[in-house]
Amino acid sequence: MLDFILSIFSTIFQMNMRNHHDIPFAMPLLMAAITGYIIGFVILSWIMREHEERKLKETAIAAQDDSHSNI
């Protein structure tokens, strides 16, 4: 898995990420920021999707309860 991630970053930045002499000083910080942004974006989108699904279920239940109370 680590080799896969390093190969992706090696392709993006056009440098050998496995060789520590090729990596500039701030590159690990940049990689951590990019990886954290991607992971954070995925987690937040998952949370928002769950929230929207829960809200739709609650409105459907409320609408169903309203229709039964009018009968």
C-alpha positions as CSV (number, residue, x, y, z in Angstrom):
1,M,0.0,0.0,0.0
2,L,2.8,2.4,0.9
3,D,4.5,1.6,-2.5
4,F,1.2,2.4,-4.3
5,I,0.9,5.8,-2.5
6,L,4.5,6.6,-3.1
7,S,4.2,5.7,-6.8
8,I,1.2,8.0,-7.1
9,F,3.0,10.9,-5.5
10,S,6.2,10.1,-7.5
11,T,4.1,10.5,-10.7
12,I,2.4,13.7,-9.6
13,F,5.6,15.5,-8.4
14,Q,7.9,13.9,-11.0
15,M,10.5,12.8,-8.5
16,N,11.5,9.6,-6.9
17,M,9.7,9.6,-3.5
18,R,11.4,6.4,-2.4
19,N,14.8,8.1,-2.4
20,H,15.0,10.5,0.5
21,H,17.7,12.6,-1.2
22,D,15.2,13.6,-3.9
23,I,12.5,14.8,-1.5
24,P,12.6,18.5,-0.7
25,F,12.2,19.4,3.0
26,A,8.6,20.5,2.9
27,M,7.4,17.6,0.6
28,P,6.3,15.3,3.5
29,L,4.3,18.2,4.9
30,L,2.6,18.8,1.6
31,M,1.9,15.1,1.2
32,A,0.3,15.0,4.6
33,A,-1.8,18.1,3.9
34,I,-3.0,16.7,0.6
35,T,-3.8,13.2,2.0
36,G,-5.5,14.8,5.0
37,Y,-7.6,17.0,2.8
38,I,-8.7,14.0,0.7
39,I,-9.5,11.8,3.7
40,G,-11.4,14.7,5.4
41,F,-13.4,15.4,2.2
42,V,-14.4,11.7,2.0
43,I,-15.4,11.5,5.6
44,L,-17.4,14.8,5.5
45,S,-19.2,13.8,2.3
46,W,-20.1,10.5,3.9
47,I,-21.5,12.2,7.0
48,M,-23.5,14.7,4.9
49,R,-25.0,11.8,2.8
50,E,-26.0,10.0,6.0
51,H,-27.5,13.2,7.4
52,E,-29.5,13.8,4.2
53,E,-30.8,10.2,4.2
54,R,-31.9,10.5,7.8
55,K,-33.6,13.8,7.1
56,L,-35.5,12.2,4.2
57,K,-36.6,9.3,6.3
58,E,-37.8,11.6,9.1
59,T,-39.8,13.7,6.7
60,A,-41.3,10.6,5.1
61,I,-42.4,9.3,8.5
62,A,-43.8,12.7,9.5
63,A,-45.8,12.9,6.2
64,Q,-47.1,9.4,6.7
65,D,-48.1,10.3,10.3
66,D,-49.9,13.4,9.1
67,S,-51.8,11.5,6.5
68,H,-53.0,9.0,9.0
69,S,-54.1,11.6,11.5
70,N,-56.3,13.3,8.9
71,I,-58.3,10.1,8.3
